[in-house]
Amino acid sequence: MSNEPNYKAELVGVFGHPVAENPTIVMQEAAFRALNLNWRYLTIEVYPQDLADAFKGLRAFNMRGINLTIPHKVEVLKYLDAVAEDAQLMGAVNTVRRDGNRLIGENTDGKGFLRSLRHDAGVEPAGKRVVVLGAGGAARAITVELALAGAAHITVVNRSVERGRELVALLANNTPTTAEFVPWDGPFALPAATDVLVNATSIGLFPNVTEQPDLDYNTILASMTVCDVIPNPPRTPFLAQAEARGATTLDGLGMLVYQGAIGFKMWTGHDAPVDVMRRALAQAFGL
Ligand code: NDP
């Protein structure tokens, strides 16, 4: 090893608008410190009309990668050299990694959910019957990864009929799973054969912490695994209802940590210190 000084930091970060409240920096920088890596995670405000210039800057600064958040996850596709198959299916990219001079689009949201489902809840998605509430970005990412991992059947329940139908068509036409859409126009009653229920809507997100999805909660059975994507606060009224009925529960903090951990590995090549990242985020959320 050379003793030459090296003052250069490797740069990653997030482009978004609004972006100031995005907490990802907290867990990524904690992970860099834990592994003694001279890397920085920058939280960068990029207005919608400036994304092309932002990508020129990213290339010029030799940044090692970037996260995308609202409103750039779809628009970013224009500025990439290649896109991973799952992200292509979702039509959205939340993580860009470098392969030499090429920028590759990935989506780690659904992968983070699956890792949390397997590691934290001990549930293997293959062969499972899943009900997903919502058809937005989080629901798309989760259902595509569940389908690619061999889920047997996916029911999408959504308020907007068009969005729900579109997601079900995407799953049915591009993955081996069977999928159906149910319009959400009253308390939804779960089929008894449901293995996994996921709230992939924004209902319950801070500051609306007392809100819960419109469900017939008595149809939740102890045999089910009930998951929420809401990371803050992680213990939502929805999960409390499921817990009260004896179901296994999984909060959205795990998904957030794992999607970041997967991005960390893509960027640095190192396994992420997941516990360090989880503690840093929990502290940032005041837990
Ligand atoms: P989108 O805006 O793309 O989608 C929102 C979804 O929630 C839509 O299906 C929408 O239905 C539904 N929805 C919102 N409010 C209501 C309501 N009052 N009643 C019924 N349905 C409702 O958002 P995202 O998918 O990007 O994000 C959803 C949530 O997931 C956010 O809270 C976000 O914080 C969380 N998330 C968590 C991650 C994690 O790592 N834990 C990662 C990514 C997201 P409709 O189509 O009818 O409008």
py3Dmol code that shows the C-alpha trace and the ligand (Angstrom):
import py3Dmol

protein = """\
ATOM      1  CA  MET A   1       0.000   0.000   0.000  1.00  0.00           C
ATOM      2  CA  SER A   2       1.285   3.481  -0.840  1.00  0.00           C
ATOM      3  CA  ASN A   3       1.776   6.119   1.833  1.00  0.00           C
ATOM      4  CA  GLU A   4       0.940   8.898  -0.626  1.00  0.00           C
ATOM      5  CA  PRO A   5      -1.712  11.181   0.841  1.00  0.00           C
ATOM      6  CA  ASN A   6      -5.157  10.873  -0.729  1.00  0.00           C
ATOM      7  CA  TYR A   7      -7.464  13.754   0.069  1.00  0.00           C
ATOM      8  CA  LYS A   8     -10.058  12.878  -2.571  1.00  0.00           C
ATOM      9  CA  ALA A   9     -13.466  11.802  -1.368  1.00  0.00           C
ATOM     10  CA  GLU A  10     -15.699   9.549  -3.464  1.00  0.00           C
ATOM     11  CA  LEU A  11     -19.067  11.213  -4.027  1.00  0.00           C
ATOM     12  CA  VAL A  12     -22.595   9.825  -4.055  1.00  0.00           C
ATOM     13  CA  GLY A  13     -25.872  11.450  -3.038  1.00  0.00           C
ATOM     14  CA  VAL A  14     -29.482  12.127  -3.923  1.00  0.00           C
ATOM     15  CA  PHE A  15     -31.146  14.409  -6.479  1.00  0.00           C
ATOM     16  CA  GLY A  16     -34.639  15.534  -5.521  1.00  0.00           C
ATOM     17  CA  HIS A  17     -37.076  18.375  -5.064  1.00  0.00           C
ATOM     18  CA  PRO A  18     -38.080  18.792  -2.333  1.00  0.00           C
ATOM     19  CA  VAL A  19     -35.123  16.987  -0.818  1.00  0.00           C
ATOM     20  CA  ALA A  20     -34.186  18.714   2.447  1.00  0.00           C
ATOM     21  CA  GLU A  21     -36.070  16.207   4.621  1.00  0.00           C
ATOM     22  CA  ASN A  22     -34.673  13.105   2.901  1.00  0.00           C
ATOM     23  CA  PRO A  23     -32.954  11.142   5.700  1.00  0.00           C
ATOM     24  CA  THR A  24     -30.801   8.843   3.530  1.00  0.00           C
ATOM     25  CA  ILE A  25     -27.616  10.806   4.238  1.00  0.00           C
ATOM     26  CA  VAL A  26     -27.820   9.800   7.881  1.00  0.00           C
ATOM     27  CA  MET A  27     -27.622   6.057   7.234  1.00  0.00           C
ATOM     28  CA  GLN A  28     -25.167   6.195   4.306  1.00  0.00           C
ATOM     29  CA  GLU A  29     -22.691   8.455   6.117  1.00  0.00           C
ATOM     30  CA  ALA A  30     -22.940   6.276   9.250  1.00  0.00           C
ATOM     31  CA  ALA A  31     -22.073   3.290   7.059  1.00  0.00           C
ATOM     32  CA  PHE A  32     -19.078   5.088   5.454  1.00  0.00           C
ATOM     33  CA  ARG A  33     -17.753   5.990   8.918  1.00  0.00           C
ATOM     34  CA  ALA A  34     -18.235   2.446  10.209  1.00  0.00           C
ATOM     35  CA  LEU A  35     -16.170   1.040   7.310  1.00  0.00           C
ATOM     36  CA  ASN A  36     -13.659   3.903   7.393  1.00  0.00           C
ATOM     37  CA  LEU A  37     -14.417   4.858   3.780  1.00  0.00           C
ATOM     38  CA  ASN A  38     -13.619   8.359   2.539  1.00  0.00           C
ATOM     39  CA  TRP A  39     -16.982   8.716   0.825  1.00  0.00           C
ATOM     40  CA  ARG A  40     -19.556  11.544   1.074  1.00  0.00           C
ATOM     41  CA  TYR A  41     -23.324  11.449   0.543  1.00  0.00           C
ATOM     42  CA  LEU A  42     -24.670  14.803  -0.690  1.00  0.00           C
ATOM     43  CA  THR A  43     -28.329  15.831  -0.436  1.00  0.00           C
ATOM     44  CA  ILE A  44     -28.779  17.921  -3.583  1.00  0.00           C
ATOM     45  CA  GLU A  45     -31.782  20.041  -4.579  1.00  0.00           C
ATOM     46  CA  VAL A  46     -32.356  19.534  -8.324  1.00  0.00           C
ATOM     47  CA  TYR A  47     -35.366  21.248  -9.908  1.00  0.00           C
ATOM     48  CA  PRO A  48     -37.277  19.215 -12.525  1.00  0.00           C
ATOM     49  CA  GLN A  49     -36.014  21.311 -15.470  1.00  0.00           C
ATOM     50  CA  ASP A  50     -32.372  20.903 -14.357  1.00  0.00           C
ATOM     51  CA  LEU A  51     -32.039  17.113 -14.302  1.00  0.00           C
ATOM     52  CA  ALA A  52     -30.103  16.945 -17.601  1.00  0.00           C
ATOM     53  CA  ASP A  53     -27.550  19.469 -16.295  1.00  0.00           C
ATOM     54  CA  ALA A  54     -27.380  17.654 -12.967  1.00  0.00           C
ATOM     55  CA  PHE A  55     -26.375  14.480 -14.825  1.00  0.00           C
ATOM     56  CA  LYS A  56     -23.687  16.364 -16.737  1.00  0.00           C
ATOM     57  CA  GLY A  57     -22.393  17.533 -13.363  1.00  0.00           C
ATOM     58  CA  LEU A  58     -22.531  14.007 -11.953  1.00  0.00           C
ATOM     59  CA  ARG A  59     -20.412  12.733 -14.854  1.00  0.00           C
ATOM     60  CA  ALA A  60     -18.022  15.718 -14.698  1.00  0.00           C
ATOM     61  CA  PHE A  61     -17.471  15.241 -10.944  1.00  0.00           C
ATOM     62  CA  ASN A  62     -16.911  11.519 -11.448  1.00  0.00           C
ATOM     63  CA  MET A  63     -19.564  10.800  -8.866  1.00  0.00           C
ATOM     64  CA  ARG A  64     -19.823   7.101  -8.039  1.00  0.00           C
ATOM     65  CA  GLY A  65     -23.602   7.026  -8.061  1.00  0.00           C
ATOM     66  CA  ILE A  66     -26.780   8.820  -7.113  1.00  0.00           C
ATOM     67  CA  ASN A  67     -30.200   8.206  -5.608  1.00  0.00           C
ATOM     68  CA  LEU A  68     -33.267   9.727  -7.227  1.00  0.00           C
ATOM     69  CA  THR A  69     -36.329  10.826  -5.351  1.00  0.00           C
ATOM     70  CA  ILE A  70     -39.429  12.874  -6.182  1.00  0.00           C
ATOM     71  CA  PRO A  71     -39.870  13.988  -8.994  1.00  0.00           C
ATOM     72  CA  HIS A  72     -36.951  12.384 -10.884  1.00  0.00           C
ATOM     73  CA  LYS A  73     -37.445   8.587 -10.655  1.00  0.00           C
ATOM     74  CA  VAL A  74     -39.018   8.250 -14.123  1.00  0.00           C
ATOM     75  CA  GLU A  75     -37.422  11.193 -15.945  1.00  0.00           C
ATOM     76  CA  VAL A  76     -33.934   9.883 -15.058  1.00  0.00           C
ATOM     77  CA  LEU A  77     -34.334   7.003 -17.552  1.00  0.00           C
ATOM     78  CA  LYS A  78     -33.376   9.443 -20.344  1.00  0.00           C
ATOM     79  CA  TYR A  79     -29.903  10.030 -18.953  1.00  0.00           C
ATOM     80  CA  LEU A  80     -28.744   6.453 -18.358  1.00  0.00           C
ATOM     81  CA  ASP A  81     -26.690   4.056 -20.461  1.00  0.00           C
ATOM     82  CA  ALA A  82     -28.543   0.940 -19.280  1.00  0.00           C
ATOM     83  CA  VAL A  83     -31.348   0.000 -16.919  1.00  0.00           C
ATOM     84  CA  ALA A  84     -31.695  -3.222 -14.890  1.00  0.00           C
ATOM     85  CA  GLU A  85     -34.548  -5.507 -15.945  1.00  0.00           C
ATOM     86  CA  ASP A  86     -36.659  -5.006 -12.816  1.00  0.00           C
ATOM     87  CA  ALA A  87     -36.279  -1.202 -12.873  1.00  0.00           C
ATOM     88  CA  GLN A  88     -37.184  -1.258 -16.573  1.00  0.00           C
ATOM     89  CA  LEU A  89     -40.386  -3.148 -15.749  1.00  0.00           C
ATOM     90  CA  MET A  90     -41.268  -0.691 -12.973  1.00  0.00           C
ATOM     91  CA  GLY A  91     -40.405   2.221 -15.248  1.00  0.00           C
ATOM     92  CA  ALA A  92     -38.587   3.871 -12.339  1.00  0.00           C
ATOM     93  CA  VAL A  93     -35.026   4.157 -11.066  1.00  0.00           C
ATOM     94  CA  ASN A  94     -34.081   5.148  -7.513  1.00  0.00           C
ATOM     95  CA  THR A  95     -30.361   4.298  -7.639  1.00  0.00           C
ATOM     96  CA  VAL A  96     -27.737   4.897 -10.312  1.00  0.00           C
ATOM     97  CA  ARG A  97     -24.432   3.071 -10.167  1.00  0.00           C
ATOM     98  CA  ARG A  98     -21.338   3.392 -12.344  1.00  0.00           C
ATOM     99  CA  ASP A  99     -19.867   0.647 -14.432  1.00  0.00           C
ATOM    100  CA  GLY A 100     -16.730   2.328 -15.781  1.00  0.00           C
ATOM    101  CA  ASN A 101     -18.078   5.348 -17.619  1.00  0.00           C
ATOM    102  CA  ARG A 102     -21.546   3.865 -18.006  1.00  0.00           C
ATOM    103  CA  LEU A 103     -24.406   4.863 -15.735  1.00  0.00           C
ATOM    104  CA  ILE A 104     -26.703   1.977 -14.855  1.00  0.00           C
ATOM    105  CA  GLY A 105     -30.212   2.448 -13.439  1.00  0.00           C
ATOM    106  CA  GLU A 106     -31.420   0.224 -10.641  1.00  0.00           C
ATOM    107  CA  ASN A 107     -34.394   0.155  -8.316  1.00  0.00           C
ATOM    108  CA  THR A 108     -33.662  -0.978  -4.777  1.00  0.00           C
ATOM    109  CA  ASP A 109     -37.061  -0.239  -3.156  1.00  0.00           C
ATOM    110  CA  GLY A 110     -38.689  -3.582  -3.931  1.00  0.00           C
ATOM    111  CA  LYS A 111     -35.437  -5.462  -3.324  1.00  0.00           C
ATOM    112  CA  GLY A 112     -35.194  -3.788   0.088  1.00  0.00           C
ATOM    113  CA  PHE A 113     -38.736  -4.907   0.876  1.00  0.00           C
ATOM    114  CA  LEU A 114     -37.985  -8.495  -0.141  1.00  0.00           C
ATOM    115  CA  ARG A 115     -34.809  -8.619   1.913  1.00  0.00           C
ATOM    116  CA  SER A 116     -36.700  -7.322   4.943  1.00  0.00           C
ATOM    117  CA  LEU A 117     -39.488  -9.874   4.345  1.00  0.00           C
ATOM    118  CA  ARG A 118     -36.963 -12.712   4.205  1.00  0.00           C
ATOM    119  CA  HIS A 119     -34.565 -11.592   6.962  1.00  0.00           C
ATOM    120  CA  ASP A 120     -36.823  -9.804   9.445  1.00  0.00           C
ATOM    121  CA  ALA A 121     -40.094 -11.747   9.010  1.00  0.00           C
ATOM    122  CA  GLY A 122     -38.600 -15.067   7.856  1.00  0.00           C
ATOM    123  CA  VAL A 123     -41.030 -15.284   4.916  1.00  0.00           C
ATOM    124  CA  GLU A 124     -39.993 -16.630   1.491  1.00  0.00           C
ATOM    125  CA  PRO A 125     -42.207 -14.983  -1.163  1.00  0.00           C
ATOM    126  CA  ALA A 126     -42.195 -17.909  -3.631  1.00  0.00           C
ATOM    127  CA  GLY A 127     -45.651 -19.489  -3.850  1.00  0.00           C
ATOM    128  CA  LYS A 128     -47.310 -16.890  -1.593  1.00  0.00           C
ATOM    129  CA  ARG A 129     -50.667 -15.189  -2.124  1.00  0.00           C
ATOM    130  CA  VAL A 130     -50.175 -11.468  -1.576  1.00  0.00           C
ATOM    131  CA  VAL A 131     -52.543  -8.509  -1.225  1.00  0.00           C
ATOM    132  CA  VAL A 132     -51.011  -5.084  -1.860  1.00  0.00           C
ATOM    133  CA  LEU A 133     -52.805  -1.861  -0.944  1.00  0.00           C
ATOM    134  CA  GLY A 134     -51.787   0.898  -3.378  1.00  0.00           C
ATOM    135  CA  ALA A 135     -50.514   1.098  -6.959  1.00  0.00           C
ATOM    136  CA  GLY A 136     -47.997   3.960  -6.770  1.00  0.00           C
ATOM    137  CA  GLY A 137     -44.205   3.816  -6.975  1.00  0.00           C
ATOM    138  CA  ALA A 138     -43.698   1.751  -3.812  1.00  0.00           C
ATOM    139  CA  ALA A 139     -46.442  -0.722  -4.805  1.00  0.00           C
ATOM    140  CA  ARG A 140     -44.990  -1.108  -8.315  1.00  0.00           C
ATOM    141  CA  ALA A 141     -41.518  -1.817  -6.956  1.00  0.00           C
ATOM    142  CA  ILE A 142     -42.767  -4.295  -4.352  1.00  0.00           C
ATOM    143  CA  THR A 143     -45.144  -6.193  -6.638  1.00  0.00           C
ATOM    144  CA  VAL A 144     -42.608  -6.506  -9.491  1.00  0.00           C
ATOM    145  CA  GLU A 145     -39.981  -7.975  -7.124  1.00  0.00           C
ATOM    146  CA  LEU A 146     -42.545 -10.281  -5.472  1.00  0.00           C
ATOM    147  CA  ALA A 147     -43.654 -11.494  -8.903  1.00  0.00           C
ATOM    148  CA  LEU A 148     -40.069 -12.033 -10.111  1.00  0.00           C
ATOM    149  CA  ALA A 149     -39.378 -13.937  -6.858  1.00  0.00           C
ATOM    150  CA  GLY A 150     -42.212 -16.360  -7.658  1.00  0.00           C
ATOM    151  CA  ALA A 151     -45.225 -15.102  -5.683  1.00  0.00           C
ATOM    152  CA  ALA A 152     -48.196 -17.234  -6.765  1.00  0.00           C
ATOM    153  CA  HIS A 153     -50.893 -14.548  -6.871  1.00  0.00           C
ATOM    154  CA  ILE A 154     -50.962 -10.784  -6.337  1.00  0.00           C
ATOM    155  CA  THR A 155     -54.112  -8.785  -5.633  1.00  0.00           C
ATOM    156  CA  VAL A 156     -53.739  -5.029  -6.092  1.00  0.00           C
ATOM    157  CA  VAL A 157     -56.284  -2.919  -4.196  1.00  0.00           C
ATOM    158  CA  ASN A 158     -56.272   0.748  -5.223  1.00  0.00           C
ATOM    159  CA  ARG A 159     -58.456   3.836  -5.064  1.00  0.00           C
ATOM    160  CA  SER A 160     -57.623   5.037  -8.584  1.00  0.00           C
ATOM    161  CA  VAL A 161     -58.963   2.376 -10.942  1.00  0.00           C
ATOM    162  CA  GLU A 162     -56.728   3.344 -13.843  1.00  0.00           C
ATOM    163  CA  ARG A 163     -53.498   3.094 -11.835  1.00  0.00           C
ATOM    164  CA  GLY A 164     -54.549  -0.229 -10.300  1.00  0.00           C
ATOM    165  CA  ARG A 165     -55.489  -1.757 -13.667  1.00  0.00           C
ATOM    166  CA  GLU A 166     -52.247  -0.580 -15.228  1.00  0.00           C
ATOM    167  CA  LEU A 167     -50.149  -2.247 -12.521  1.00  0.00           C
ATOM    168  CA  VAL A 168     -52.042  -5.535 -12.772  1.00  0.00           C
ATOM    169  CA  ALA A 169     -51.611  -5.564 -16.563  1.00  0.00           C
ATOM    170  CA  LEU A 170     -47.891  -4.924 -16.126  1.00  0.00           C
ATOM    171  CA  LEU A 171     -47.556  -7.882 -13.732  1.00  0.00           C
ATOM    172  CA  ALA A 172     -49.746 -10.251 -15.735  1.00  0.00           C
ATOM    173  CA  ASN A 173     -48.009  -9.475 -19.050  1.00  0.00           C
ATOM    174  CA  ASN A 174     -44.396  -9.506 -17.887  1.00  0.00           C
ATOM    175  CA  THR A 175     -44.053 -11.897 -14.964  1.00  0.00           C
ATOM    176  CA  PRO A 176     -45.076 -15.503 -14.211  1.00  0.00           C
ATOM    177  CA  THR A 177     -47.490 -14.474 -11.420  1.00  0.00           C
ATOM    178  CA  THR A 178     -51.259 -14.195 -11.724  1.00  0.00           C
ATOM    179  CA  ALA A 179     -52.608 -10.792 -10.732  1.00  0.00           C
ATOM    180  CA  GLU A 180     -56.003  -9.192 -10.177  1.00  0.00           C
ATOM    181  CA  PHE A 181     -57.243  -5.692  -9.474  1.00  0.00           C
ATOM    182  CA  VAL A 182     -59.866  -4.816  -6.863  1.00  0.00           C
ATOM    183  CA  PRO A 183     -61.184  -1.229  -6.751  1.00  0.00           C
ATOM    184  CA  TRP A 184     -60.940   0.226  -3.240  1.00  0.00           C
ATOM    185  CA  ASP A 185     -64.399   1.633  -2.568  1.00  0.00           C
ATOM    186  CA  GLY A 186     -65.139   0.614   1.022  1.00  0.00           C
ATOM    187  CA  PRO A 187     -63.578  -1.455   3.817  1.00  0.00           C
ATOM    188  CA  PHE A 188     -61.580  -4.160   2.013  1.00  0.00           C
ATOM    189  CA  ALA A 189     -62.149  -7.732   3.286  1.00  0.00           C
ATOM    190  CA  LEU A 190     -59.071  -9.957   2.927  1.00  0.00           C
ATOM    191  CA  PRO A 191     -59.492 -13.386   1.331  1.00  0.00           C
ATOM    192  CA  ALA A 192     -58.783 -15.989   4.054  1.00  0.00           C
ATOM    193  CA  ALA A 193     -56.096 -17.603   1.872  1.00  0.00           C
ATOM    194  CA  THR A 194     -53.938 -14.435   1.971  1.00  0.00           C
ATOM    195  CA  ASP A 195     -50.371 -15.109   3.157  1.00  0.00           C
ATOM    196  CA  VAL A 196     -48.929 -11.586   2.997  1.00  0.00           C
ATOM    197  CA  LEU A 197     -50.664  -8.186   3.216  1.00  0.00           C
ATOM    198  CA  VAL A 198     -48.732  -5.014   2.353  1.00  0.00           C
ATOM    199  CA  ASN A 199     -49.774  -1.415   2.915  1.00  0.00           C
ATOM    200  CA  ALA A 200     -47.939   0.319   0.055  1.00  0.00           C
ATOM    201  CA  THR A 201     -49.957   3.558   0.281  1.00  0.00           C
ATOM    202  CA  SER A 202     -48.813   6.715   2.045  1.00  0.00           C
ATOM    203  CA  ILE A 203     -51.593   6.344   4.647  1.00  0.00           C
ATOM    204  CA  GLY A 204     -50.054   6.669   8.146  1.00  0.00           C
ATOM    205  CA  LEU A 205     -46.983   8.642   7.083  1.00  0.00           C
ATOM    206  CA  PHE A 206     -45.854  11.453   9.422  1.00  0.00           C
ATOM    207  CA  PRO A 207     -47.578  13.845  10.225  1.00  0.00           C
ATOM    208  CA  ASN A 208     -50.806  11.839   9.579  1.00  0.00           C
ATOM    209  CA  VAL A 209     -49.836   9.244  12.150  1.00  0.00           C
ATOM    210  CA  THR A 210     -53.355   8.265  13.259  1.00  0.00           C
ATOM    211  CA  GLU A 211     -54.624   7.379   9.754  1.00  0.00           C
ATOM    212  CA  GLN A 212     -55.047   3.764   8.725  1.00  0.00           C
ATOM    213  CA  PRO A 213     -56.104   2.007   5.507  1.00  0.00           C
ATOM    214  CA  ASP A 214     -59.839   1.275   5.122  1.00  0.00           C
ATOM    215  CA  LEU A 215     -59.934  -2.475   5.819  1.00  0.00           C
ATOM    216  CA  ASP A 216     -62.253  -4.960   7.484  1.00  0.00           C
ATOM    217  CA  TYR A 217     -59.607  -5.575  10.164  1.00  0.00           C
ATOM    218  CA  ASN A 218     -61.402  -8.666  11.463  1.00  0.00           C
ATOM    219  CA  THR A 219     -60.381 -10.467   8.259  1.00  0.00           C
ATOM    220  CA  ILE A 220     -56.700 -10.323   9.333  1.00  0.00           C
ATOM    221  CA  LEU A 221     -55.734 -13.780  10.608  1.00  0.00           C
ATOM    222  CA  ALA A 222     -52.866 -14.871  12.868  1.00  0.00           C
ATOM    223  CA  SER A 223     -51.474 -16.918   9.954  1.00  0.00           C
ATOM    224  CA  MET A 224     -50.807 -13.760   7.886  1.00  0.00           C
ATOM    225  CA  THR A 225     -47.704 -11.583   7.605  1.00  0.00           C
ATOM    226  CA  VAL A 226     -48.713  -7.928   7.585  1.00  0.00           C
ATOM    227  CA  CYS A 227     -46.242  -5.349   6.258  1.00  0.00           C
ATOM    228  CA  ASP A 228     -46.175  -1.561   6.079  1.00  0.00           C
ATOM    229  CA  VAL A 229     -43.969   0.625   3.877  1.00  0.00           C
ATOM    230  CA  ILE A 230     -44.284   3.617   6.212  1.00  0.00           C
ATOM    231  CA  PRO A 231     -40.845   4.107   7.785  1.00  0.00           C
ATOM    232  CA  ASN A 232     -41.718   7.036  10.035  1.00  0.00           C
ATOM    233  CA  PRO A 233     -43.226   6.303  12.457  1.00  0.00           C
ATOM    234  CA  PRO A 234     -42.579   2.579  11.927  1.00  0.00           C
ATOM    235  CA  ARG A 235     -45.242   1.380  14.375  1.00  0.00           C
ATOM    236  CA  THR A 236     -48.373   2.449  12.489  1.00  0.00           C
ATOM    237  CA  PRO A 237     -51.992   1.946  13.681  1.00  0.00           C
ATOM    238  CA  PHE A 238     -52.297  -0.516  10.739  1.00  0.00           C
ATOM    239  CA  LEU A 239     -49.514  -2.723  12.154  1.00  0.00           C
ATOM    240  CA  ALA A 240     -50.909  -2.370  15.685  1.00  0.00           C
ATOM    241  CA  GLN A 241     -54.288  -3.699  14.432  1.00  0.00           C
ATOM    242  CA  ALA A 242     -52.555  -6.653  12.774  1.00  0.00           C
ATOM    243  CA  GLU A 243     -50.465  -7.382  15.855  1.00  0.00           C
ATOM    244  CA  ALA A 244     -53.592  -7.357  18.030  1.00  0.00           C
ATOM    245  CA  ARG A 245     -54.979 -10.163  15.817  1.00  0.00           C
ATOM    246  CA  GLY A 246     -51.836 -12.255  16.228  1.00  0.00           C
ATOM    247  CA  ALA A 247     -50.370 -11.646  12.761  1.00  0.00           C
ATOM    248  CA  THR A 248     -46.614 -11.387  12.165  1.00  0.00           C
ATOM    249  CA  THR A 249     -45.776  -7.739  11.413  1.00  0.00           C
ATOM    250  CA  LEU A 250     -43.028  -6.020   9.437  1.00  0.00           C
ATOM    251  CA  ASP A 251     -42.440  -2.258   9.513  1.00  0.00           C
ATOM    252  CA  GLY A 252     -41.189   0.072   6.755  1.00  0.00           C
ATOM    253  CA  LEU A 253     -37.980   0.999   8.548  1.00  0.00           C
ATOM    254  CA  GLY A 254     -36.479  -2.359   7.583  1.00  0.00           C
ATOM    255  CA  MET A 255     -37.341  -1.808   3.905  1.00  0.00           C
ATOM    256  CA  LEU A 256     -35.760   1.651   3.988  1.00  0.00           C
ATOM    257  CA  VAL A 257     -32.576   0.373   5.623  1.00  0.00           C
ATOM    258  CA  TYR A 258     -32.203  -2.612   3.267  1.00  0.00           C
ATOM    259  CA  GLN A 259     -32.856  -0.599   0.094  1.00  0.00           C
ATOM    260  CA  GLY A 260     -30.054   1.721   1.239  1.00  0.00           C
ATOM    261  CA  ALA A 261     -27.844  -1.223   2.162  1.00  0.00           C
ATOM    262  CA  ILE A 262     -28.300  -2.699  -1.335  1.00  0.00           C
ATOM    263  CA  GLY A 263     -27.357   0.682  -2.873  1.00  0.00           C
ATOM    264  CA  PHE A 264     -24.324   0.929  -0.570  1.00  0.00           C
ATOM    265  CA  LYS A 265     -23.084  -2.455  -1.803  1.00  0.00           C
ATOM    266  CA  MET A 266     -23.680  -1.504  -5.457  1.00  0.00           C
ATOM    267  CA  TRP A 267     -21.635   1.681  -5.002  1.00  0.00           C
ATOM    268  CA  THR A 268     -18.796   0.633  -2.709  1.00  0.00           C
ATOM    269  CA  GLY A 269     -18.597  -3.113  -3.300  1.00  0.00           C
ATOM    270  CA  HIS A 270     -18.640  -3.642   0.473  1.00  0.00           C
ATOM    271  CA  ASP A 271     -21.335  -5.423   2.460  1.00  0.00           C
ATOM    272  CA  ALA A 272     -23.312  -2.738   4.274  1.00  0.00           C
ATOM    273  CA  PRO A 273     -23.242  -2.495   8.084  1.00  0.00           C
ATOM    274  CA  VAL A 274     -27.023  -2.879   8.279  1.00  0.00           C
ATOM    275  CA  ASP A 275     -27.313  -2.527  12.067  1.00  0.00           C
ATOM    276  CA  VAL A 276     -25.304   0.707  12.037  1.00  0.00           C
ATOM    277  CA  MET A 277     -27.560   2.080   9.307  1.00  0.00           C
ATOM    278  CA  ARG A 278     -30.741   1.065  11.136  1.00  0.00           C
ATOM    279  CA  ARG A 279     -29.580   2.675  14.396  1.00  0.00           C
ATOM    280  CA  ALA A 280     -28.627   5.909  12.608  1.00  0.00           C
ATOM    281  CA  LEU A 281     -32.030   6.164  10.921  1.00  0.00           C
ATOM    282  CA  ALA A 282     -33.966   5.284  14.064  1.00  0.00           C
ATOM    283  CA  GLN A 283     -32.079   8.033  15.895  1.00  0.00           C
ATOM    284  CA  ALA A 284     -32.844  10.525  13.120  1.00  0.00           C
ATOM    285  CA  PHE A 285     -36.539   9.637  13.424  1.00  0.00           C
ATOM    286  CA  GLY A 286     -36.343  10.162  17.200  1.00  0.00           C
ATOM    287  CA  LEU A 287     -37.140   6.518  17.992  1.00  0.00           C
TER     288      LEU A 287
END
"""
ligand_1 = """\
48
NDP
P -47.281 7.415 -4.751
O -47.774 8.812 -4.646
O -46.644 6.941 -6.003
O -48.507 6.402 -4.449
C -49.355 6.593 -3.344
C -50.344 5.442 -3.252
O -51.107 5.607 -2.050
C -51.343 5.401 -4.397
O -51.689 4.075 -4.675
C -52.540 6.167 -3.811
O -53.755 5.801 -4.399
C -52.499 5.658 -2.394
N -53.162 6.547 -1.426
C -52.680 7.700 -0.894
N -53.562 8.217 -0.033
C -54.653 7.393 -0.044
C -55.904 7.400 0.637
N -56.228 8.372 1.496
N -56.768 6.380 0.408
C -56.450 5.393 -0.465
N -55.270 5.331 -1.138
C -54.394 6.325 -0.936
O -46.301 7.227 -3.512
P -45.170 6.102 -3.332
O -45.708 4.805 -3.802
O -43.897 6.607 -3.870
O -45.016 6.085 -1.746
C -46.010 5.501 -0.920
C -45.474 5.385 0.487
O -44.381 4.467 0.486
C -44.918 6.701 1.063
O -45.459 6.866 2.352
C -43.422 6.463 1.151
O -42.890 7.091 2.302
C -43.349 4.959 1.297
N -42.088 4.410 0.817
C -41.334 3.713 1.704
C -40.153 3.163 1.323
C -39.342 2.430 2.325
O -38.186 2.112 2.013
N -39.883 2.115 3.504
C -39.630 3.296 -0.058
C -40.531 4.008 -0.936
C -41.701 4.559 -0.489
P -54.279 6.507 -5.764
O -53.563 5.819 -6.887
O -55.730 6.245 -5.750
O -53.937 7.977 -5.644
"""
view = py3Dmol.view(width=600, height=400)
view.addModel(protein, "pdb")
view.setStyle({"model": 0}, {"cartoon": {"style": "trace"}})
view.addModel(ligand_1, "xyz")
view.setStyle({"model": 1}, {"stick": {}})
view.zoomTo()
view.show()
